[in-house]
Structure formats: structure tokens, C-alpha cells
């Protein structure tokens, strides 16, 4: 007779277990149940090693998973604040945290205004007022997922996860906490709500390639994209006028056929404001380096030394509004280079209609579309443009540029490290942590005749 017949109407915990076989089977089942519930899926509580990270990523589903991220379990995060690109980084980190927990990220609020310390004055703005949420989910399908509060069924309670803070809250402790909440024992909660610091201040556990994947899924809503179209069209229009004038006075400068093509332009992220110069000088002292701050004259010289640029050429200056009244930023450029900014292009009215966040998004798009981009290696604005442009070049099949492999990126700086380390080595972008990166986008660097690609620093 089989086990089923011997165990007629069996019950656990010693009730109606009439045979030794049944009792043994019950004990085994209880032991297995306790093992699943009580033992953590990840062994060890020490430092972060490659095996641990591999386990984390495998548990949170591979890109090739047919099931994708769970759509019935959610992660909620605090409002995302500060500058546009700090908010992008924070958003990506929230997405990757949700991915690790195999949960859909509830659409977070961004911040339209810019107040670093006066949090109560921040103006919240919904994510889908800036970026296309459906497009994001389509592009990042299977990798990360955005959900709406209307998707909640409210059948279970919300579990609040308090993020640690202070020097004692190490990267290792933070990772251990995430491991714990990725366990099946927390699956009974429809929503895990992270409370405490905004995501930009969370510890980082993911390589740059994961951030880049999220950034590629961020597509501006049509209204903002069309405003960027207007600015780019105006820049190219100025360039076309310059080329037409040059052609009439200098034979062969711009062939007739070239005037029917989009006129190229260079975008320069010009960080020379007083507050930035004070900040970067302090940073140079702390890191014991001298490549961070760049004067207006140094930037103009470096742009003038870019190899392969054909004049006349329009140079779009992405500058802070405080510099728009400084006419000197338009003077002193190399002959054949025509610098313009919002005011000179008569597009400042486009920007003034919107809050800070949208203005930055428009400028980011204008710089991203430039034929050549020159930026500052310690600026998140410049660095994210550099990252996205490099990703696009790689996807287009460009593997080398200026004699350098795009897959071997040079670590330029690590300003967030407390020990003052300043790495400079070749490594793969696949394994780099976001906080270890200054610049590495060769699509955004420029070639000089003697030294190949260099960065504007």
C-alpha cells in the first residue's frame, strides 16, 4: 500500500498521524518549511563580492526573462529632488532597487524647482509630466517597470523600510538590508515603502551599464521635445546663414549640396559661474588635483583646438541664466566659431515659460543632439550626456574613435570618495560603479592634434 493510503486524513503537529511513516513525512515537511521561511537566501553578511552581486542580479530577473518584473508587487520611494541630472540618477537608483526586489516602482514625484536645503519649498511634479511613462515601460520592458497608484489593489498593508543614515550605515549594511527585503517572506506586502533619505543619497550597488540602460528609456514628453526642436532649429538656422555668407565670400567653404543638409553645431556646457568656481576650487584642494576648474579662456582654447571642425560653425553655449547678461562670454572665440546662447538666439522666451526642471531638460536635449559636445568632467549634466552619447555610438556599431576603444573607458575622477583617491586606469564600462565615473564618453570628448581625445575639465 502507498503512503497516501497509510496517511488517511493526516494532520500536522501530532494529530491523526497514525503511522511512523506519516510522522516522518510530516517532520520532513515541517523542516523544509522552516528552512524556507527562516533561512536567508543569501549566505554571509560580510563585504560585497562579485558572487553576492551575481546572486542579487539573478534573483531580480535577467533581461531575457519571459516573465519580467512583477506587476502586482510595488516599491514606493520618497520625492526625488535637486538638479535634473541628480534626479535622473536618483530615479535610476530607485528603479534598480525595485528591480533587485523584483517589484514595480510606483511612479515617483520629481521636483520642478531647485532648492537644496529648503525641502518644504520644493515644487513636486509628476514623472509623466516630464517623461513618457508608457514609452519608458516599453523600452525598459523586462528590465525595470513603472506603475501607477491606480494599479494598487490595497489588499494588504504597506511595509515601511527605513533607510539607514550616518557613517555607521555602510554600503555593506545597506546591501544586507536590501537582501533581506528581497526575501519571499516580504511578498505578503503589496507595497514596500522606503522612507528616509531621497534616492540620490542612497548607497550605490549597480554598475554604470545598468544606469545607462535606464537613462536610455527616458524620453521627454512631446511638449518639451518640441520646445527643444525649436531651439535646435534656431541654432541650425544661424549656422546655415553663416555658411551661406561664407560661401558667397569664400569659394568652396560650403558646397551647395551641404546647405540642404542639417547644419552641424557644437554644444559647450560652460561652467564658469562664481558659485561653481568656488565649489570646484575646494574640490581641487580636497582631491589634490588641478584639472577640475576651467576658465572661460581655457574652454575657448580647447574648443578651438578640436580637430576636424569646419568653419564657420555655431557654438551653442549652455550656460546658467546668471551669465546671459555677461556679453563677454561671446567674445574672444577663434575665428570661424560663432558662439550663441539663449538670449542671442532669441529663444530665452521658450525657457522662461517653464520651471527650472523643464528648462534643464530642454538644454539637456539640445546638448545631446549636438554633433560635438564639450562639457565638464565633474558635472552630472555633462557626464550623463557623455554616457548617453557613448551608449548611442556603441549601439550604432562604433567601436573605436580617435584610435581608442569605446569599450575601454578611462576613469577620470572619483569626487565622491572620502579617501581622496583619484583613479586613472582603463577598464570596462560593464563593471564600473556610477560613483567611480567622471567622464568616459568619447562621443563627447574631442580630439586634439597632439594628444588625441581629451576632456574639458
C-alpha positions, -999 to 999 in steps of 0.1 A, spaced: 0 0 0 12 35 -7 19 64 16 -13 80 6 -34 51 19 -13 48 51 -18 85 58 -56 87 57 -67 122 67 -33 131 81 -28 163 102 3 180 114 16 186 149 8 151 161 -29 149 154 -42 119 135 -7 108 124 -13 71 129 19 56 113 56 61 117 59 68 80 33 96 82 50 111 112 84 111 95 70 126 64 53 154 84 85 162 102 104 164 69 78 188 55 79 210 86 117 211 85 116 221 48 90 248 55 110 263 84 142 262 63 125 282 35 110 308 59 137 313 84 170 310 64 181 339 43 185 333 6 220 349 7 246 334 29 271 356 47 270 392 60 304 404 51 317 427 23 302 429 -11 318 404 -35 311 395 -71 293 363 -62 268 382 -39 261 407 -66 256 380 -92 230 364 -69 213 397 -65 210 403 -102 200 368 -110 172 369 -84 159 402 -97 154 386 -132 176 386 -162 170 408 -192 159 377 -211 133 367 -186 99 359 -202 80 369 -170 96 403 -165 93 423 -133 63 415 -111 34 439 -117 15 430 -86 42 440 -61 54 476 -57 81 498 -43 74 534 -32 102 559 -28 104 595 -14 101 625 -36 131 629 -59 149 662 -55 177 686 -66 190 692 -102 177 675 -133 205 650 -136 207 643 -99 171 635 -102 178 612 -132 204 594 -112 181 591 -82 153 578 -103 176 552 -119 187 541 -85 151 538 -74 144 517 -105 174 494 -99 164 490 -62 129 479 -73 145 456 -99 165 439 -72 134 434 -51 116 422 -82 89 449 -78 74 476 -99 84 511 -90 54 533 -82 57 564 -103 76 589 -81 73 627 -79 101 648 -93 109 683 -82 102 712 -107 120 738 -85 156 738 -72 161 742 -35 189 724 -20 181 729 17 146 743 18 128 710 11 94 724 21 97 748 -9 102 721 -35 76 721 -62 66 685 -69 59 674 -105 47 640 -117 72 619 -136 48 616 -166 47 654 -169 84 653 -179 90 618 -194 67 594 -213 58 567 -188 44 542 -214 74 547 -236 96 541 -206 80 508 -198 81 497 -235 118 505 -238 127 490 -204 104 461 -206 117 431 -186 144 453 -170 125 477 -148 89 487 -146 69 518 -136 34 516 -121 7 539 -111 -10 542 -77 -42 533 -95 -27 499 -101 -28 491 -64 -54 466 -51 -49 476 -15 -55 440 -3 -25 440 20 -8 465 42 22 487 34 56 478 49 78 508 57 115 502 51 136 528 69 168 536 51 198 539 75 219 570 76 252 583 91 287 569 88 278 536 105 253 528 77 278 513 54 274 500 18 276 465 32 248 471 58 227 488 31 231 458 8 223 434 36 191 453 42 181 450 5 189 413 5 166 408 35 137 426 18 142 407 -14 132 375 5 100 357 -2 89 364 34 81 400 24 60 390 -6 28 393 15 31 430 13 18 446 -19 38 477 -13 72 483 4 76 520 11 111 533 16 112 562 40 141 585 49 167 600 25 159 607 -11 172 581 -35 202 602 -47 217 598 -12 212 560 -11 243 538 -13 250 526 -48 252 489 -57 249 489 -95 273 492 -125 271 521 -149 257 500 -177 225 495 -156 221 532 -151 227 538 -188 200 512 -196 175 532 -175 186 566 -190 180 553 -225 144 546 -216 138 582 -205 120 600 -234 107 636 -230 70 642 -234 61 657 -267 56 692 -254 91 695 -240 107 677 -270 90 701 -294 105 731 -274 139 715 -278 132 711 -316 126 749 -318 160 757 -301 179 732 -323 162 745 -354 172 781 -344 208 770 -339 210 753 -372 193 782 -389 220 806 -376 246 781 -389 230 779 -423 230 817 -425 267 818 -416 275 791 -442 256 809 -469 275 841 -462 308 823 -461 300 806 -494 294 838 -511 326 853 -500 349 822 -499 346 796 -527 342 760 -515 336 767 -479 301 753 -480 291 735 -512 255 740 -524 246 704 -516 257 709 -479 232 738 -474 203 713 -479 217 691 -451 213 698 -413 240 722 -404 262 708 -376 268 726 -343 289 722 -312 273 724 -277 295 735 -248 285 731 -212 301 762 -198 305 761 -160 322 794 -150 297 808 -126 311 822 -93 294 796 -71 307 768 -93 343 782 -93 343 783 -55 330 748 -53 355 734 -79 384 751 -62 376 735 -29 372 701 -47 406 705 -63 422 712 -29 404 682 -14 414 658 -42 448 674 -47 443 678 -84 442 707 -108 420 696 -137 385 704 -124 381 742 -128 383 757 -163 383 794 -170 364 809 -200 397 814 -218 408 777 -213 374 765 -226 376 787 -257 411 774 -264 402 738 -261 371 741 -283 393 760 -308 417 730 -309 391 704 -318 403 685 -348 382 683 -379 358 711 -373 349 731 -404 342 768 -401 320 787 -400 305 768 -371 279 777 -345 289 771 -308 259 768 -286 268 778 -250 247 760 -224 252 785 -195 234 795 -163 209 823 -166 232 844 -145 257 845 -173 232 856 -200 238 892 -191 276 888 -194 283 896 -231 320 887 -226 312 850 -229 305 856 -266 338 874 -272 373 861 -279 365 829 -297 386 816 -325 379 830 -360 352 810 -377 334 800 -345 302 818 -337 291 814 -301 254 818 -293 233 814 -261 196 815 -254 194 853 -254 213 858 -286 192 831 -303 160 849 -291 148 816 -275 150 827 -239 112 832 -240 109 794 -246 128 787 -214 111 813 -193 77 797 -196 88 767 -176 102 759 -141 138 750 -136 135 713 -142 119 717 -177 145 744 -186 173 719 -178 155 691 -197 154 713 -228 190 723 -226 200 686 -220 182 676 -251 198 704 -272 233 694 -260 225 657 -265 217 663 -302 248 683 -309 273 670 -334 300 676 -309 296 681 -272 322 695 -248 315 695 -211 329 695 -176 341 662 -162 328 669 -127 293 679 -137 265 654 -136 248 673 -165 279 668 -187 286 633 -175 252 619 -182 252 634 -217 286 618 -222 273 585 -211 242 585 -233 261 596 -263 286 569 -259 259 543 -255 243 555 -287 276 552 -306 282 517 -293 247 507 -304 254 522 -338 283 498 -341 311 524 -335 338 505 -316 367 529 -319 371 566 -321 402 587 -324 422 554 -321 407 545 -287 383 516 -280 349 527 -268 346 497 -245 378 506 -226 369 537 -207 394 558 -187 385 566 -151 390 603 -148 379 611 -113 361 599 -82 350 630 -64 327 611 -41 354 590 -24 363 601 11 398 589 9 407 613 -19 416 585 -43 420 597 -79 420 566 -102 432 568 -138 431 534 -155 415 516 -184 386 494 -175 353 481 -189 322 502 -186 304 470 -178 320 468 -144 322 505 -134 301 518 -105 284 552 -112 302 569 -83 336 559 -98 330 578 -130 339 613 -140 340 613 -178 344 585 -202 323 593 -233 344 595 -263 313 607 -282 316 638 -261 353 643 -259 372 660 -286 404 651 -304 434 674 -303 462 670 -328 489 661 -303 470 643 -275 440 626 -291 409 627 -270 409 650 -241 382 662 -217 372 697 -209 378 698 -172 
